């Protein structure tokens, strides 16, 4: 046996040809089905799908050319290789067979060795084609996984540009709100927890943070240890970027307060919020990281450092933009590293539209 066993359908109205081909192919280990004409072949094909078809042309009921055209028009059978075996030996007959969808043409009377050689060749080609299709399918799955991974670690627009062009052009964003969230006394608490518990706690917290940030049309940029950084107005500009970030920050505090009521492990955060221009772009060529740079980022980080547990420290610019929609504490003049005296205050709550009273307090 020279080939792996295959299922072959022989369609010929001459009994002697069917018997000769069946005997020849069975000796090679193949499974052979028989049909006398095209309509009978269609009935056989409804029950099973062969790997290859040997097809006569001149037959009653439905001839070989018509059957070939029918099979090539159907998605379930169009990939089955068809070898014509016919007494018609004119060049135009062969061309007609190829145009109908045949992959090869053998003239009767046929030589057994020629039939076996051509069958073997097309079975191998068919297997190689299937292997290639499977590899392409696997490549497609891997591509989907890679794209999903990029979408998880990069902003959607940035990921799409990277996938389309292989690069991401750095951009300047004139109005972005940056929010730093830092867990209070994380190092001390982490020392008392086993690694599995610690990572589990961080995963729970940051997963909840992600959901809150996304619901408020913000974008998580990265985590650095116990610090969580998100932005609003990037990479897609938004006129409501400050409002969205403020709402997300208030909801983070509310989530932690609710969780701490029912959890043995207590967590608190400090938050800093500032808005202004930033530059965004991908850093690295092997491990992609989309990062933001500029004074706005530095000020947001310093506001977080000057904040208090479970409070949101904001700049005078944030307060100015949110005045009338959110409640704030009295402004304070604080010494900020590299900036001198700066006016800051705490974001306390969102105001209701009708009464002007607090709807979502950040502290109690």
Beta strands, then each sheet from edge to edge (+ up, - down):
strand 1: 7-11
strand 2: 31-35
strand 3: 52-55
strand 4: 81-86
strand 5: 104-107
strand 6: 171-183
strand 7: 219-224
strand 8: 227-232
strand 9: 269-283
strand 10: 289-293
strand 11: 311-315
strand 12: 326-328
strand 13: 332-336
strand 14: 340-351
strand 15: 358-361
sheet 1: 2+ 1+ 3+ 4+ 5+
sheet 2: 7+ 8- 6+ 9- 10+
sheet 3: 7+ 8- 6+ 9- 11- 14+ 12-
sheet 4: 7+ 8- 6+ 9- 11- 14+ 13-
sheet 5: 7+ 8- 6+ 9- 11- 14+ 15-
end
